Amino acid sequence: MEDQNLILQPKIERGYTTLELIVNNSNGIHGRPSVLIAKYCSKYSKKIYAENLDLNSREKIDCTSVLGLLSLGAKKGARVKLYVDGHDEEASKIASEIGGLMVLREDAMLEAYDKNFPR
């Protein structure tokens, strides 16, 4: 699902599994990707947060919130850091899955979404 040049390996940091990535969608994380990412994150019981490393505010947002994801202001090329609650194998898997989804181009993101959430 992910482009290896755009995503780093998960790390453990202050009770979270973290993952840094670069947004690859030509329009950034805008309306449709935000809805897809929020729904995807909602299927997990763990808390998932993100922050835009290119902004001074560096505010963590809840990834199950469409408005939160839109407020990231993550345009193409933005560096985003994901935080998944916990430091176990499940948290690492979730970070990799969500990170992989965030680096996809929109057409590939929609395809991945349709595989996970058939209509």
C-alpha positions in Angstrom: 0.0 0.0 0.0 2.8 2.4 0.7 5.6 4.0 -1.3 8.8 3.2 0.6 10.4 6.6 -0.3 7.5 8.5 1.4 7.2 6.7 4.7 9.6 5.8 7.6 9.6 2.8 9.9 7.4 3.1 13.0 9.2 4.2 16.2 8.3 4.2 19.9 8.0 7.6 21.5 6.4 8.5 24.9 3.8 5.8 25.0 3.0 6.1 21.3 4.0 4.4 18.1 5.0 7.1 15.7 5.5 7.3 12.0 6.7 10.1 9.8 5.5 10.4 6.2 5.3 12.7 3.2 1.8 13.4 1.7 1.8 12.3 -2.0 -1.8 13.2 -3.0 -1.6 16.0 -5.6 -4.2 18.1 -3.7 -2.9 17.1 -0.2 -5.2 15.8 2.5 -8.4 17.6 1.4 -12.1 16.7 1.7 -12.3 13.2 0.1 -9.0 11.9 1.5 -10.0 13.2 5.0 -13.3 11.4 4.9 -11.6 8.2 3.8 -8.8 8.4 6.4 -11.2 9.3 9.2 -13.4 6.3 8.4 -10.4 4.0 8.1 -9.1 5.2 11.5 -12.5 4.8 13.1 -12.4 1.0 12.7 -9.6 0.8 15.3 -10.0 1.0 19.1 -6.7 2.7 19.6 -6.4 6.5 19.5 -4.7 7.8 16.4 -3.4 11.4 16.1 -1.4 13.3 13.4 0.5 16.6 13.2 1.9 18.6 10.3 5.6 18.9 10.9 5.8 21.8 8.5 3.6 24.1 10.6 4.8 26.0 13.6 1.8 25.2 15.7 2.4 21.4 15.5 -1.1 20.7 17.0 -2.0 17.0 17.2 -5.4 16.2 15.7 -7.6 13.2 16.1 -7.5 11.2 12.9 -11.1 10.1 13.3 -12.2 13.7 12.8 -12.7 14.9 9.2 -12.4 18.5 10.4 -9.3 17.7 12.3 -7.7 16.1 9.2 -8.7 19.1 7.1 -7.2 21.5 9.7 -3.8 19.8 9.3 -3.3 21.8 6.2 -1.2 19.0 4.7 -0.5 19.8 1.1 1.4 17.6 -1.3 4.9 17.2 0.1 3.9 18.0 3.7 5.7 16.1 6.4 3.1 14.5 8.7 3.7 12.5 11.9 1.2 9.9 13.0 0.8 8.9 16.7 -0.9 5.6 17.6 -1.7 4.9 21.3 0.5 2.1 22.6 3.8 0.6 21.6 2.8 -3.0 20.7 2.7 -4.9 17.5 -0.9 -3.8 16.8 0.0 -0.1 17.2 2.9 -0.6 14.7 0.6 -2.3 12.2 -2.0 0.5 12.5 0.6 3.2 12.1 1.9 1.5 8.9 -1.6 1.0 7.5 -2.7 4.6 8.1 0.6 6.0 7.0 0.5 3.8 3.9 -3.0 5.2 3.1 -1.9 8.8 3.7 1.0 8.6 1.2 -1.2 7.3 -1.7 -2.3 9.3 -4.6 -6.1 9.9 -4.5 -6.9 7.2 -7.1 -4.9 4.6 -5.3 -6.4 5.8 -2.0 -9.9 5.3 -3.3 -9.0 1.8 -4.6 -7.6 0.8 -1.2 -10.6 2.2 0.6 -13.0 0.3 -1.6 -11.1 -2.9 -0.8 -11.5 -2.3 2.9 -15.1 -0.9 2.8 -17.0 -2.5 0.0 -20.2 -0.8 -1.0 
